[in-house]
């Protein structure tokens, strides 16, 4: 989840920076026109969907992988060694 948050921050920051450069430096062409007209609102819906999907996958791995039980077992083993 943290990695996804960092990726999203860099993604949005890069899009905003490229759009700003396009408008301030009067850059044109297919790529620059796309960046200048990029709809950040639609990207927001995609980002929210990716966060929901990532949460669902993480919860599934935790639940079906019995992560908590494995962690507790390793904690008990470590406590008995002390």
Order of alpha helices (4+ residues) and beta strands (2+ residues): alpha-alpha-alpha-alpha
